[in-house]
Amino acid sequence: MVASKALLLWSPRVLGILVSLFLGLFALDAFSEGKSFVRALPDFAMHLLPALVLLVIVGVSWRWEWVGGLAFTGLAVAYAYLARSHPAWIVMISGPLLIVGTLFWWSWRLHGELRPAS
């Protein structure tokens, strides 16, 4: 039972970081052929913003799981709505966001059982 509690406590945090890294990979598109490194840097920084926002959300959610549940689930729904004409994109982006959001909700719901009293 202890292992499953630890898994539920840590999985949304670790998966949230991994989803952020996954989204950060898309920023590498800024370095396309024909663009100098210096000209691509502003585009790269702009494309990294969603990944950085997710990292901030994970950081806040480390303490307050409900924030992660609300933010990740809300972002999953918003992206699914905005990308509704691209079902494959919805699965690739909203799917992981929804999974992490659900795990944060679940972790928040069982907060007292998962963390020892301090």
N, C-alpha and C positions, 0 to 999 in steps of 0.2 A: 504494500500500500504506500509506503514511503517513496518508492521509486516513481510511482504514477503521480504522486503529488509534486515531486520535483520536476517531472516531465511537464506537467501542466503549468507549473510556475515559470519554467525557463523556455518552453517551446515558443510562446508568442514573441518573446524578446529576441531570441535567436533568429526565428523566421522573419521577424520584422526587419532585422538588420540585413538578412539575406535578400529579402524583397527589395530593400533599398539599393543594395549592391547590384541586383539584377536590373533595376531601372537605370542605375548609373551607367551600365554598359551601353545603353542607347545613346549616351552623350558622346560616345566615340565616333558617331556619325559626323560630328562636326569636322573631323579631320579627313575630309574627302579629297580626292585627287584634284589638283589644280589650285588648292588653297594653301597659302603659306601657313606655317605653324603660328605665327603671330596673328594673322587674320582669323585663324580658326579658334584661338583662345577665347574670345568673347562668346562665340557660339557654344563652345564647350561648357563654359561657366553657366550660360543660360540653360542648357540642356541638363545640367547637374542639379538645378534647383529642386525638381520634384524628389530626387533621391535625398537631398539634404533636408527637405521638409519632412520626409518620412523618418529620417534619423532623429530629428528633433522630436517628432511625435513618439518614437520609441523611447527616447530619453525621458520625456515627461511621463510616459506610460509605465516606466520602470517602477514608479512609486504609486501612480494612480491608474490602475488598469482600465477603469471605465473610460478614460480619455482615449486610450488605444482602441478600445472596442468601438467607441463612437466615431473616431476619426477614420480608422481603417475601413469600417463598414460603410461610412458615409462616402469615402473616396471610391470604394468599389461600386457603389450604386451610381454615383455621379459619373464615373468613367463609363460604366455600362450604358448609361443614358446618352452620353455624348458620342460614344463610338458605336451606337446601335446598328449602324449600317455595316459594321465590320465584326461579325461574330467571333472570328478567330482572335482578334485583338482583345475582345472582352474576356475570353477564356484565359488568355495569357497575362493580362494585367489585372482585371477585376477578380479573377479566381483566387490568386494568392493574397490579394488585399482582403478579400472576404474571409478567407481561412484564418489569416492573422487576426482580423477583427473579431471573429467568432471565438478564437482562443483567448483573446484579451477579455472578452465578455465573460467567458467561462471562468477564467482565472479570477476576475473581479468578484464574480458570484460566490466563489469558494474561497475568497480572500482569507477569512479567519481560519479556515482549515489548512490552508497552504503555508501560511507564515506563522512562525512561533510568536507568541506574545512577547513584546519587548519591554 
